[in-house]
Amino acid sequence: MENPEEASYPDEITAVLEHEGIDEPELLGKGGEGHIFVRSDTDVIKIYPGGEESYLEKLKTVHGGLARRGLSFETPRIKEIRTHEGTPYTVERRLSGTPMAQACAKATPQDRQTILLAFLDAAYELGTVEVSRPPFGDYVERDGMLNSKVWTEYLLAKLDEALAKSRERLTADVEDFDKVVDYLREYIPANLACEQKALVHNDFWPANVLVGEENNISAVMDYSVLAVIGDSRMDLCGALNYLILDDGFTRHDADFLRAHLKFRGGDELMEVLDAYYAYSAIFWGESATFEDPLLYEWVKTALKIIVGKIT
């Protein structure tokens, strides 16, 4: 969960760019897994320093499955998997559209709200991608993946996994943090049961969304190792609560989305989204170990908001 930024690139990335004949790299995006650069009018390359080809083969299968779903927006599609000097990278189709923050910055107030509602609609549409594979949990196969026949059991196991890495620091930085943990341990099994398996993006925020000329959502990017089989409402939580992680959006924008979510789903939905807000804050709390100050401030703020609601 990072924004594109100007930077000097690690040697592995520079070597791949030179190998591909890209003399003036145009960075389209940067995330936890890799860097995306323009390759041509129709293609991009995504470079995965430290990645493995076997993982990219599995990701290619995921992308292929998404392409057959008939969504109203484009999704990533890996064309080729290549390796240069031990660094794997993909050649992917270039998705059309303008980054959401850039589109909103140029939009009239009315068009901005149109884009925000289209963004919310895209989160709802993602929830229509049902998965028939038996277990809930991590979607892209890899070592150490978690799965369960019961969604709530997966959530609790994932919560424990995150707490093992971040609990000490979060306890020190957030007053009454343990009350959030106790709340989730009680709320999850009692209220988050889920029978219908949806493909959850799990990193649905403006940096992963492109906007078309009609203020529609033209593409949703960066399906990755974060994707899970589970409750589609997790992406509604992301749409609402990850929004302000992007500098182009404000609390006013989030309040606008919150009002529409409440209109559609009522108090029951908002209560569920609060629980996923708390869960996702602890999940992203691991990023404290990666020294991501902006994200960690969001984590602390989210947890303090939840403490205020449950005490």
C-alpha positions in Angstrom: 0.0 0.0 0.0 2.2 2.8 -1.3 1.9 5.7 -3.7 4.2 6.1 -6.7 7.1 8.3 -5.9 10.3 9.5 -7.6 13.2 7.5 -6.4 16.5 5.9 -7.4 15.8 2.2 -8.0 17.6 -0.9 -6.6 20.2 -2.5 -8.8 17.9 -5.4 -9.6 15.3 -3.1 -11.0 17.7 -1.0 -12.9 19.2 -4.1 -14.5 15.8 -5.3 -15.7 14.9 -1.8 -17.1 18.2 -1.8 -19.0 17.6 -5.3 -20.2 14.2 -4.3 -21.6 15.6 -1.2 -23.3 13.8 1.2 -21.0 16.1 4.2 -20.9 13.7 6.7 -19.3 11.6 4.7 -16.9 8.0 6.0 -16.2 6.9 4.6 -12.8 3.2 3.9 -12.8 3.0 2.3 -9.3 5.0 0.9 -6.4 3.7 -1.5 -3.8 4.9 -4.1 -1.3 5.6 -6.6 -4.1 7.1 -4.6 -6.9 7.4 -1.7 -9.2 5.3 -1.1 -12.3 6.8 0.7 -15.3 5.5 1.7 -18.8 6.9 -0.7 -21.4 4.8 0.4 -24.5 1.4 1.9 -25.3 -0.2 -1.5 -24.6 2.1 -3.1 -22.0 3.7 -2.5 -18.6 6.3 -4.5 -16.8 6.1 -5.2 -13.1 9.4 -6.1 -11.4 9.5 -8.2 -8.3 12.9 -7.9 -6.5 13.3 -11.0 -4.3 10.2 -12.6 -5.9 9.8 -16.1 -7.2 8.6 -17.3 -10.6 6.4 -20.0 -9.0 4.4 -17.2 -7.2 4.0 -15.3 -10.4 2.7 -18.4 -12.2 0.0 -18.7 -9.5 -0.8 -15.0 -9.8 -1.1 -15.4 -13.6 -3.9 -18.0 -13.0 -5.7 -15.6 -10.6 -5.5 -12.8 -13.2 -6.8 -15.1 -15.9 -9.8 -16.1 -13.8 -10.6 -12.5 -13.1 -10.6 -11.6 -16.8 -13.3 -14.2 -17.4 -15.7 -12.7 -14.8 -17.1 -10.0 -17.1 -16.6 -7.2 -14.6 -17.5 -3.6 -15.8 -13.8 -2.6 -15.3 -10.5 -4.0 -16.4 -8.3 -6.1 -14.1 -4.6 -7.0 -14.5 -3.6 -9.7 -17.0 -0.1 -11.2 -17.1 1.0 -11.9 -20.6 4.5 -13.2 -19.9 6.7 -14.1 -17.0 10.4 -13.3 -17.5 13.6 -13.4 -15.4 16.8 -11.4 -15.7 19.8 -12.1 -13.5 17.6 -13.9 -11.0 15.0 -11.1 -10.8 11.5 -12.2 -12.0 9.2 -9.7 -13.7 6.0 -9.8 -15.7 4.8 -8.3 -18.9 1.2 -7.2 -18.4 -1.5 -5.5 -20.4 -1.6 -1.7 -19.7 -4.8 -0.8 -18.1 -6.7 2.3 -19.4 -7.6 5.3 -17.3 -6.3 8.0 -15.0 -5.3 7.4 -11.4 -8.3 8.1 -9.2 -6.6 10.9 -7.1 -5.5 12.7 -10.3 -9.0 12.4 -11.8 -10.6 13.8 -8.6 -8.1 16.7 -8.4 -9.2 17.9 -11.8 -12.9 17.2 -11.4 -15.7 19.6 -10.5 -17.3 19.0 -7.0 -20.2 17.2 -8.7 -17.9 15.0 -10.8 -15.8 14.3 -7.8 -18.8 12.8 -6.0 -19.7 10.9 -9.1 -16.2 9.3 -9.1 -16.5 8.5 -5.4 -19.8 6.8 -5.9 -18.4 4.8 -8.8 -15.5 3.8 -6.6 -18.0 2.5 -4.0 -20.0 0.7 -6.7 -16.8 -1.0 -7.8 -16.2 -2.3 -4.3 -19.8 -3.7 -4.3 -19.2 -5.2 -7.8 -16.0 -6.9 -6.6 -18.1 -8.7 -4.0 -20.0 -10.4 -6.8 -16.9 -12.5 -7.8 -17.8 -15.8 -6.1 -15.2 -18.5 -5.6 -16.1 -22.2 -5.4 -12.8 -23.4 -3.9 -13.6 -25.0 -0.6 -11.5 -23.2 2.1 -11.8 -19.6 3.2 -8.6 -17.6 3.6 -5.5 -16.7 1.6 -6.2 -17.0 -2.2 -2.8 -17.1 -3.9 -1.1 -20.3 -3.0 2.2 -19.8 -1.2 4.2 -21.2 1.7 2.7 -20.3 5.1 -0.7 -19.5 3.7 -3.7 -19.7 6.1 -7.0 -21.4 5.3 -10.0 -22.6 7.1 -13.4 -24.2 6.4 -14.9 -21.5 8.6 -14.4 -17.8 7.8 -14.4 -16.6 11.4 -11.8 -19.2 12.3 -9.6 -17.8 9.5 -10.0 -14.3 10.8 -9.1 -15.2 14.3 -6.0 -17.1 13.1 -5.0 -14.2 11.0 -5.5 -11.8 13.9 -3.2 -14.0 16.1 -0.6 -14.0 13.3 -0.7 -10.2 13.1 -0.6 -9.7 16.8 2.5 -11.8 17.2 4.3 -9.2 15.1 2.8 -6.0 16.3 1.1 -6.3 19.6 3.9 -5.1 21.8 4.3 -1.9 19.9 0.6 -1.3 19.5 0.0 -1.8 23.2 2.6 0.8 23.9 1.3 3.3 21.4 -2.5 2.9 21.7 -4.1 3.3 25.1 -6.6 0.4 25.8 -5.4 -1.5 22.8 -6.1 -4.8 24.6 -9.8 -3.8 24.7 -9.8 -3.7 20.9 -8.3 -7.2 20.8 -10.9 -8.5 23.3 -13.7 -6.8 21.3 -12.6 -8.5 18.1 -12.2 -11.9 19.7 -15.8 -11.7 20.9 -17.3 -9.9 17.9 -15.8 -12.0 15.1 -17.3 -15.4 16.0 -20.6 -13.9 17.1 -21.3 -11.6 14.1 -19.0 -12.2 11.1 -20.1 -15.6 10.0 -20.0 -15.8 6.2 -21.2 -18.7 4.0 -20.8 -17.1 0.6 -17.2 -17.1 -0.6 -16.2 -13.9 -2.4 -12.8 -12.9 -3.9 -11.7 -10.0 -1.7 -9.1 -7.6 -3.1 -8.1 -6.6 0.4 -6.1 -3.6 -0.7 -8.9 -1.6 -2.3 -8.0 2.1 -2.2 -7.6 4.9 -4.7 -4.0 4.1 -5.7 -5.2 0.8 -7.1 -8.1 2.3 -9.1 -8.2 4.0 -12.5 -11.0 6.3 -13.7 -12.3 6.5 -17.3 -13.4 9.5 -19.3 -17.0 9.2 -18.2 -16.0 9.3 -14.5 -16.5 5.6 -14.3 -14.0 3.1 -12.8 -12.1 1.8 -15.8 -9.7 -0.5 -13.9 -8.9 -2.1 -10.5 -5.3 -3.0 -10.2 -2.8 -4.9 -8.0 -4.5 -8.2 -7.2 -1.8 -9.8 -5.1 -0.9 -12.0 -2.3 -3.2 -9.9 -0.1 -6.3 -11.3 -1.9 -8.5 -13.6 0.2 -11.5 -15.8 -0.2 -14.0 -14.4 2.3 -16.5 -11.7 3.2 -17.0 -9.2 0.4 -17.7 -6.5 3.0 -14.0 -6.3 3.7 -13.6 -4.3 0.4 -16.4 -1.9 1.4 -14.4 -1.3 4.6 -11.3 -0.7 2.5 -13.1 1.8 0.2 -14.3 3.8 3.2 -11.3 3.6 5.5 -8.3 3.4 3.2 -9.5 6.5 1.3 -7.7 9.1 3.4 -4.4 7.2 3.1 -4.2 8.9 -0.3 -3.2 12.6 0.0 -5.8 13.5 -2.6 -8.8 12.7 -0.3 -10.2 14.1 2.9 -12.4 13.2 5.8 -15.2 15.0 4.0 -14.8 12.5 1.1 -14.9 9.6 3.6 -18.0 11.1 5.3 -19.7 11.2 1.9 -19.0 7.5 1.3 -20.0 6.7 4.9 -23.4 8.3 4.4 -24.0 6.3 1.2 -22.9 3.0 2.8 -25.3 3.6 5.7 -28.1 4.4 3.3 -27.5 1.1 1.5 -26.8 -1.1 4.5 -28.1 0.6 7.6 -26.6 0.5 11.1 -25.9 -3.3 10.8 -23.5 -2.8 7.9 -21.8 0.1 9.6 -21.2 -2.0 12.8 -19.7 -4.8 10.6 -17.5 -2.3 8.9 -16.2 -1.0 12.2 -15.2 -4.5 13.1 -13.3 -4.9 9.9 -11.8 -1.5 10.4 -10.3 -2.6 13.7 -9.2 -5.9 12.2 -7.5 -4.2 9.2 -5.7 -1.8 11.5 -4.2 -4.6 13.4 -3.4 -6.4 10.1 -1.6 -3.4 8.7 0.1 -2.8 12.0 2.7 -5.3 10.8 3.9 -2.5 8.5 5.3 -0.9 11.6 8.1 -3.4 11.2 8.7 -2.0 7.7 8.9 1.6 9.0 6.0 3.0 7.0 5.2 6.1 9.1 2.1 7.2 7.2 0.5 3.8 7.4 1.4 3.4 11.0 -0.2 6.7 11.9 -3.4 5.5 10.1 -3.2 2.3 12.2 -3.0 4.2 15.5 -5.7 6.6 14.5 -8.0 3.8 13.5 -7.5 1.9 16.7 -8.1 5.0 18.8 -11.4 5.6 17.0 -12.4 2.0 17.7 -11.4 2.4 21.4 -13.7 5.4 21.6 -16.6 3.5 20.2 -16.3 0.4 22.4 -15.5 2.0 25.7 
